Amino acid sequence: MIALPDEPAARFFMNAKVPHSLDTLQQLASDIVRYARQQGATACAAEVSEGFGQAVTVRQGAVETIEYNRDKGMSVNVYLGQRRGNASTSDFSKQAVRDTVDAALNIARYTAEDDCAGLPEAGQLATEFPDLDLYHPWVLNVEQAIELAGECEQAAFRTDRRVSNSEGATVNVSEGCFVQANSLGFIGGYPSSRHSVSCSVIAGKGDGMQRDYWYGSARDAREILKVEEIGRIAAERTVRRLHARKLATMQVPVLFEAPVAASLLGHFVGAVSGASLYRKSSFLLDQLDKPVFSRHVHIDDVPDIPRGLASSAFDDEGVRTRRRAVVEAGILRGYFLGSYSARKLGMRSTGNAGGTHNLILRPGEQDLSGMLRMMQRGLLVTELLGHGVNQVTGDYSRGAAGFWVERGEIQYPVEEITIAGNLKDMYQQIAAVGSDLLVQGSRQCGSILIENMMVAGR
């Protein structure tokens, strides 16, 4: 784990040590809603936010970039009946705020009525706000960040002499705070943090060079791997790709390593999210309560994990979130809906305006080595290239790199191949899910073994 500097981590947003504290943002959001109603809006929702960060990159032992950012903004949605107008600004002055609300009202006056437009149902709004422990400032000055990034990169070089170059190691510190309010009486918000360390290196020479990377991300920097570990893993992942071969075209089992397996969850989320469903642009239309995956698959949407990278007590509309099983033994039990898409579909919001929360594919019993033994012969995919996925038909075709496996053991690296299939078939052919659960973002899963896919090579 990363050791924090001795300087105490002051809770900046909570203690008003930034230009706009949490209390100030709450007051501003309330003022926006009040002014909109005074100007004739039948309903209104507002969000105000502020954030800042620092990113330092070291490459070949020298500082390559030092970046600072400070962002703030407010956005307002107003309704005149079922006509909606939206406007935003980064100016928090009283006049600018009023001008923004007025602009939104003018837009609403010229907007066509939409019978699905409007605020969420009042009974669905969050009323309890548990502390999910999402705010952990990392008090790190530039010199300390440079030192950590340098240690990360040097660890990669020390790991193997075949690591010949670097794309850099980056230490990123980020904090933010937001508040939402609407004319139904909802107001909620909180400060949060998200920090990361990453390293990308190059091994080999000439046409045989290979590149790979590793990173860690967490709300609390102490939960990120030590920078030396991140550098070591980046180097080991890079070196193992040296002397890659091509494969002949064949149909074989394909094992997606955990970092790339999460993309399969992403395609599923897109297919069962409201906009895709009501526009009928999804390969999973009308599949509720039907088997979509193999029976090995259980997927949960979990919004209340302490320090979770996508945890929240409410969604982007203020609707309360809740734990739910989205897929049970392969059967689709729920969609991802905000209020608008729910009305379009004749359903209720699932508390997913703005997307999923911590989406977790329940781990199986085998680690990656066990999954390789289960596969026996086939392709282990560790990198995906391109965007050849059709969300309407489910057709899947992507460039890939990884390793050829025989007798349950990795034999050699492979590259310049394409894997293809159809997501509907791929989901049904999931033979096993690994226990190697990886937490690097909102979608958490282990490795995924697909029984059969087309692998196109030379």
C-alpha positions in Angstrom: 0.0 0.0 0.0 1.1 3.6 -0.6 2.4 5.4 2.5 0.9 8.8 2.9 3.1 11.8 3.8 3.2 12.8 7.4 1.3 16.0 6.8 -2.3 15.5 8.1 -5.0 15.2 5.4 -7.2 18.2 6.0 -10.8 17.7 4.9 -10.8 20.7 2.5 -14.4 20.7 1.3 -15.8 19.9 4.7 -13.8 22.7 6.3 -14.3 25.4 3.7 -10.6 25.6 2.8 -11.5 25.8 -0.9 -13.4 28.7 -2.5 -16.7 26.9 -2.2 -17.4 24.5 0.7 -20.1 21.9 0.8 -22.4 24.2 2.7 -21.8 27.0 0.1 -22.7 24.6 -2.8 -25.8 23.5 -1.0 -26.9 27.1 -0.6 -26.2 27.8 -4.2 -28.2 24.8 -5.4 -31.1 25.8 -3.3 -31.0 29.4 -4.6 -31.1 28.2 -8.2 -34.2 26.1 -7.6 -35.9 28.9 -5.7 -35.2 31.5 -8.4 -36.4 29.1 -11.1 -39.7 28.6 -9.4 -40.1 32.4 -8.8 -39.6 32.9 -12.6 -42.4 30.5 -13.5 -40.8 27.1 -13.7 -43.3 24.3 -12.8 -40.3 22.1 -11.7 -36.6 22.5 -11.5 -33.5 20.5 -10.8 -30.0 21.9 -10.3 -26.5 20.5 -9.8 -23.4 22.5 -8.7 -19.9 21.0 -8.5 -16.3 21.9 -7.9 -13.1 19.8 -8.2 -9.4 20.1 -8.4 -6.5 17.8 -9.1 -2.8 17.3 -9.8 -1.1 14.9 -12.2 2.7 14.3 -12.4 4.4 12.2 -15.0 8.0 11.1 -14.9 9.6 9.5 -18.0 13.1 8.1 -18.2 13.8 9.6 -14.8 12.9 13.1 -15.8 9.7 15.1 -15.1 7.7 15.1 -18.3 4.5 16.9 -17.3 3.0 18.6 -14.2 -0.7 19.3 -14.6 -3.1 21.1 -12.3 -6.8 21.4 -12.8 -9.6 23.2 -11.0 -13.1 22.9 -12.4 -16.5 24.2 -11.3 -19.9 24.3 -12.9 -23.6 24.5 -12.4 -26.3 23.0 -14.6 -30.0 23.6 -14.3 -33.0 21.8 -15.8 -36.3 23.7 -15.8 -39.7 22.5 -16.8 -42.7 24.4 -18.1 -45.2 21.7 -17.8 -43.6 19.0 -19.9 -41.3 21.2 -21.9 -37.7 21.1 -20.7 -34.9 23.6 -20.9 -31.3 23.2 -19.8 -28.4 25.6 -19.4 -25.1 25.6 -17.6 -22.3 27.9 -16.6 -19.0 27.9 -14.7 -19.6 31.4 -13.2 -21.1 31.2 -9.7 -21.8 35.0 -9.4 -25.4 35.8 -8.6 -26.0 37.5 -11.9 -24.5 34.6 -13.9 -26.6 32.1 -12.0 -29.8 34.1 -12.7 -28.9 34.5 -16.4 -28.4 30.8 -16.7 -31.8 30.0 -15.2 -33.4 32.6 -17.5 -31.7 31.0 -20.5 -33.0 27.5 -19.5 -36.5 29.0 -19.2 -36.3 30.6 -22.7 -35.2 27.3 -24.1 -38.1 25.5 -22.5 -40.6 27.9 -24.0 -39.5 26.9 -27.5 -39.2 23.2 -26.8 -41.8 20.7 -27.8 -43.8 18.9 -25.1 -42.6 15.5 -24.1 -45.0 13.4 -22.1 -42.0 11.5 -20.4 -40.2 14.6 -19.3 -40.1 15.7 -15.7 -38.6 15.1 -12.3 -38.5 11.7 -10.7 -41.4 10.5 -8.6 -41.2 12.1 -5.2 -41.5 8.8 -3.4 -38.4 7.5 -5.1 -36.1 10.3 -3.9 -33.4 9.5 -1.4 -34.1 10.6 2.2 -31.3 8.9 4.0 -27.6 9.6 3.2 -25.3 7.1 4.8 -21.6 8.0 5.0 -20.0 5.8 2.4 -16.5 7.0 3.2 -15.8 8.4 -0.2 -13.6 11.3 0.7 -9.9 10.8 1.4 -7.7 13.8 0.5 -4.2 12.9 -0.5 -2.0 15.8 0.7 0.8 15.4 -1.8 3.0 18.2 -3.0 4.7 18.2 -6.4 8.1 17.1 -5.1 6.5 14.1 -3.3 4.5 13.1 -6.4 7.6 13.3 -8.6 9.4 11.0 -6.2 6.6 8.5 -6.2 6.4 8.5 -10.0 10.1 8.1 -10.3 10.2 5.2 -7.9 7.4 3.5 -9.8 9.2 3.8 -13.2 12.6 2.7 -11.7 11.0 -0.3 -10.2 9.9 -1.3 -13.7 13.4 -0.9 -15.1 14.9 -2.9 -12.2 12.5 -5.8 -12.7 14.0 -6.9 -16.0 16.9 -5.5 -18.1 14.9 -6.1 -21.3 12.7 -3.2 -20.3 14.4 -0.7 -22.6 12.1 2.4 -22.6 9.2 4.0 -20.8 6.0 5.9 -21.7 6.1 7.2 -18.1 4.7 6.7 -14.6 1.9 9.0 -13.5 0.7 9.9 -10.0 -2.8 11.5 -10.1 -4.6 13.2 -7.2 -8.2 14.2 -7.6 -10.9 15.6 -5.3 -14.4 17.0 -5.9 -17.6 18.0 -4.4 -21.1 18.2 -5.8 -24.7 19.0 -4.7 -28.0 18.2 -6.3 -31.3 19.8 -5.5 -34.8 19.9 -7.0 -38.1 21.5 -6.5 -39.6 18.4 -4.9 -37.5 19.2 -1.8 -34.5 16.9 -2.5 -31.0 18.2 -1.7 -28.0 16.0 -1.4 -24.3 15.9 -2.1 -20.9 15.0 -0.8 -17.2 15.4 -1.3 -15.3 12.6 -2.9 -11.7 11.7 -4.0 -10.1 9.4 -6.5 -6.4 8.8 -6.8 -4.3 6.7 -9.1 -0.8 5.5 -10.0 0.0 4.1 -13.4 3.1 2.9 -15.3 3.6 2.0 -18.9 6.9 0.6 -20.3 8.5 -0.9 -23.4 10.6 -4.0 -23.8 12.7 -5.4 -26.6 14.3 -3.8 -29.7 13.4 -2.9 -33.2 10.3 -4.7 -34.7 10.2 -6.9 -31.6 9.3 -4.2 -29.1 6.3 -4.7 -26.9 4.4 -2.4 -24.5 2.2 -3.0 -21.5 1.1 -1.2 -18.4 -0.5 -1.5 -14.9 -2.3 0.9 -12.6 -4.1 1.2 -9.3 -7.0 3.4 -8.4 -8.8 4.1 -5.2 -10.7 6.6 -3.1 -8.0 6.3 -0.4 -4.4 6.3 -1.6 -3.5 3.9 1.1 -5.5 1.2 -0.8 -3.4 1.5 -3.9 -0.6 -1.0 -4.4 2.8 0.3 -3.6 4.3 2.2 -6.5 7.1 -0.4 -6.7 4.6 -3.2 -7.2 2.8 -1.3 -9.9 6.1 -0.7 -11.7 7.1 -4.4 -11.3 3.8 -5.7 -12.6 3.9 -3.3 -15.6 7.4 -4.6 -16.5 6.5 -8.3 -16.1 3.4 -7.9 -18.2 5.5 -6.2 -20.9 8.4 -8.7 -21.0 6.1 -11.7 -21.2 4.8 -10.4 -24.5 8.2 -10.5 -26.2 8.7 -12.8 -29.2 5.0 -13.0 -30.0 3.8 -15.2 -32.8 0.8 -15.3 -35.1 -1.9 -18.0 -35.1 -3.7 -19.8 -37.8 -7.5 -19.3 -38.1 -9.4 -21.7 -35.9 -12.3 -22.0 -33.4 -11.2 -22.5 -29.9 -12.1 -21.6 -26.3 -11.1 -18.0 -25.3 -10.3 -16.9 -21.8 -10.6 -13.1 -21.2 -8.1 -12.0 -18.5 -9.8 -9.9 -15.8 -8.7 -6.4 -17.0 -10.3 -7.0 -20.4 -13.2 -9.2 -19.2 -14.7 -6.1 -17.7 -15.4 -4.9 -21.3 -17.9 -7.8 -21.7 -19.8 -6.3 -18.8 -19.7 -2.9 -20.5 -21.4 -4.3 -23.6 -24.1 -5.9 -21.4 -24.7 -2.6 -19.6 -25.1 -0.7 -22.9 -27.6 -3.3 -24.1 -29.9 -3.2 -21.1 -29.8 0.5 -20.4 -32.8 2.6 -20.9 -31.8 4.6 -24.0 -30.9 1.5 -26.0 -34.1 -0.3 -25.0 -36.6 2.4 -25.8 -34.9 3.2 -29.0 -34.9 -0.5 -29.9 -31.2 -0.4 -30.6 -30.2 -3.3 -28.4 -29.4 -6.9 -29.0 -31.1 -7.8 -25.7 -34.6 -6.4 -26.4 -37.4 -8.0 -24.5 -35.2 -10.3 -22.5 -36.3 -9.5 -19.0 -36.7 -12.6 -16.9 -35.2 -14.7 -19.6 -31.8 -16.5 -19.7 -29.3 -14.1 -21.2 -26.1 -15.6 -19.7 -25.1 -19.2 -18.8 -26.1 -20.3 -15.3 -22.6 -19.6 -14.0 -23.3 -15.8 -14.2 -24.5 -13.7 -11.3 -24.3 -9.9 -11.6 -25.1 -7.4 -8.8 -25.4 -3.6 -8.8 -24.0 -2.6 -5.4 -24.2 1.2 -4.6 -23.2 1.1 -0.9 -19.7 -0.3 -0.8 -17.6 1.8 1.6 -15.0 3.7 -0.5 -16.4 2.1 -3.7 -15.3 3.8 -6.9 -19.0 4.0 -8.0 -20.8 4.1 -4.6 -23.6 6.6 -4.0 -26.8 6.9 -1.9 -28.6 8.4 -4.9 -28.3 8.7 -8.7 -28.0 11.7 -10.9 -31.7 12.6 -10.3 -31.7 12.1 -6.6 -33.4 8.7 -6.8 -32.3 6.5 -3.9 -30.1 3.6 -4.9 -30.4 0.0 -3.7 -28.6 -3.3 -3.9 -30.1 -5.6 -6.5 -29.3 -8.7 -8.5 -29.4 -7.7 -12.1 -28.6 -11.2 -13.3 -29.4 -14.4 -11.3 -28.0 -17.7 -12.5 -27.9 -16.2 -16.0 -31.4 -14.8 -16.0 -31.8 -11.1 -16.6 -33.7 -9.6 -13.6 -33.4 -5.9 -14.2 -32.5 -3.0 -16.5 -30.6 0.2 -15.8 -33.1 3.0 -16.0 -33.4 6.7 -15.1 -36.8 8.4 -14.8 -37.1 9.4 -18.5 -36.2 6.0 -20.0 -38.4 4.3 -17.3 -41.4 6.3 -18.4 -40.6 5.5 -22.1 -40.8 1.8 -21.2 -43.7 2.0 -18.9 -41.6 1.1 -15.9 -40.0 2.8 -12.8 -36.6 4.2 -12.4 -34.0 1.7 -11.0 -31.9 4.5 -9.6 -29.4 4.4 -12.5 -29.7 7.8 -14.0 -26.1 8.5 -14.9 -25.1 4.8 -15.2 -24.4 1.8 -13.0 -22.9 1.7 -9.6 -20.4 -0.9 -8.5 -21.3 -3.6 -11.0 -19.9 -6.9 -9.7 -19.7 -10.2 -11.5 -19.7 -12.7 -8.6 -16.4 -14.6 -8.6 -16.1 -18.3 -9.2 -13.8 -20.8 -7.5 -10.8 -20.9 -9.8 -8.0 -18.4 -10.0 -6.4 -17.6 -13.4 -4.1 -20.7 -13.2 -7.2 -22.8 -12.5 -9.1 -21.2 -15.4 -6.2 -22.0 -17.7 -6.2 -25.7 -16.6 -10.0 -25.7 -17.1 -9.6 -24.4 -20.7 -6.7 -26.8 -21.4 -6.2 -25.5 -25.0 -7.1 -22.1 -26.4 -6.4 -18.4 -26.3 -5.8 -16.2 -23.3 -6.7 -12.6 -24.3 -4.9 -9.9 -22.4 -5.4 -6.9 -24.7 -8.3 -5.9 -27.0 -8.0 -3.4 -29.9 -10.5 -1.6 -31.9 -14.2 -1.1 -31.5 -15.9 -3.8 -33.6 -19.0 -4.3 -31.6 -22.5 -3.8 -32.9 -24.9 -3.1 -30.1 -27.9 -3.7 -32.2 -27.1 -7.2 -33.5 -24.5 -8.2 -30.9 -21.9 -9.0 -33.6 -18.4 -8.9 -32.0 -15.1 -8.6 -33.8 -12.0 -7.1 -32.1 -8.3 -7.2 -32.6 -6.5 -9.0 -29.7 -3.2 -10.0 -28.3 -2.4 -12.6 -25.6 -1.1 -16.1 -25.1 -1.6 -19.5 -26.6 -2.4 -22.2 -24.1 -1.8 -25.9 -24.3 -2.4 -28.5 -21.6 -3.5 -25.8 -19.3 -0.3 -23.8 -19.4 0.8 -20.7 -21.3 3.1 -21.7 -24.2 4.0 -18.4 -26.0 2.6 -14.9 -26.6 0.5 -14.1 -29.7 -0.4 -10.9 -31.6 -2.1 -9.6 -34.7 -5.2 -11.8 -34.3 -8.9 -11.1 -34.3 -11.5 -12.8 -32.1 -15.1 -12.9 -33.4 -18.5 -14.1 -32.3 -21.9 -12.8 -31.3 -22.4 -11.4 -27.8 -25.7 -13.3 -27.3 -23.9 -16.6 -28.0 -20.8 -15.6 -26.1 -22.8 -14.8 -22.9 -24.6 -18.1 -23.2 -21.3 -19.9 -23.6 -19.6 -18.6 -20.5 -18.1 -21.8 -19.0 -16.7 -20.3 -15.9 -15.9 -17.0 -14.0 -12.6 -16.6 -12.2 -12.0 -15.8 -8.6 -9.4 -13.3 -9.6 -11.7 -10.3 -9.0 -10.1 -7.1 -10.1 -11.1 -3.7 -8.7 -9.9 -0.9 -11.0 -13.2 0.9 -11.7 -16.9 0.6 -11.4 -17.1 -2.8 -13.2 -15.6 -5.5 -11.2 -15.0 -9.0 -12.4 -12.5 -11.9 -12.7 -11.4 -13.7 -15.8 -14.2 -15.1 -18.1 -13.9 -18.3 -20.1 -15.9 -18.5 -23.3 -16.4 -22.1 -24.7 -15.9 -21.3 -28.3 -15.0 -18.3 -30.5 -13.5 -17.7 -34.0 -9.9 -16.7 -33.8 -8.6 -15.3 -37.1 -4.9 -15.1 -37.7 -2.6 -15.5 -40.6 
